[in-house]
Amino acid sequence: MSYVVGPGDLVLCVNAAPNHVTGMPVPLQAGETYRVLEVMPFACPCGRSDALLDVGIDFAWCQTRFRLLPKPKAQLKPIRVSAPKEKETVR
């Protein structure tokens, strides 16, 4: 793949077709995001990718089933804290 995927990255499932090696249906859902637990540098038997991704469902999946999602940009927003006004009692 043209991008580097690492543990902790979010990926989008774009291909939930049956397993291209065994022909069995896969438990992944197209359009859902998954967090990568581990990247295994192992050539997929299909020859289309050089790594398998472990997303915590079943076993490892061919990297071509996923697209890397961009990391969210951190935005600092001022935090407004409301404190009760102190009233001074006059006698």
N, C-alpha and C positions, 0 to 999 in steps of 0.2 A: 504494500500500500504506500501511497505517497505521503502519509502522515504518520507520526509516531503516537502510538497508544500506550498508555502506562496504567499501572494500578491506580484506582481511584477516579479515573476519567469516566465521564458519562458518554455512552454511545447510544445511537438510535438504531433500532432494528429495521432494516429496509428490505429484508428477504426472509420470509418465514416459510419458504417452500420446503417440501420434504427433504430430509437429509440426503445430500447428493452422493453419499457413499453407500448408505444402507437402504435408502428409499423409505425409511420410517418417518412418520409425521414428527414435527418438532414442537416442543412446548413454548417456543418463543412467539410473541405477537408482533406483527408488523406495526410500526408506528409507536411502539412503546420504548421508553428509555431504560437502560440498564447500566449499573455501575460495574466497571471492570474490576474483578478481584485479582486476577493474575493474567499475565501474558506469557504464553509458552512458545518459545522459538522452535516451532516444529512445522515442517512443511506439510500443509494439508494434502491429503491424497488426491484432491481434485486438481492440484497444481496451480491454483489461482491465488494462493496466499502463502506467506512464509511464517505465519504465526497462527496459533489458536488462542481464542479468548475465553477465559473462565468468567462467566457472569453470575455464577451461583445457581444456575438452573441446569440440571442434568450434568453433562460433562462439558468439555470445551467445544467451542463453536468456531467455524471458519471465520476468519477476520473479514471476509468479503460480505458477510451478512450484516455488517454494522457500518455506520458512519460516525465519526467523531463529532461530538457536539462542542461548540465553542465554550470556553470557560467564562463564567459570568464575571463581568468587570466590577470591581469593588467601587462602591460609591459612598463617599462620606456625606452623611446628612447631619446637620446640627440637631442635637437632641434637646427638646424643650422639656424641662422638668417643672411641673407646677407644684409650688410649695404653698401651704396655707399662710395667709398674712398674719403676722403676730399683732395682736391688739394689746395696747398698753392700757391698763386700768388706772384711772385717775380718781383719787378719793378726796 
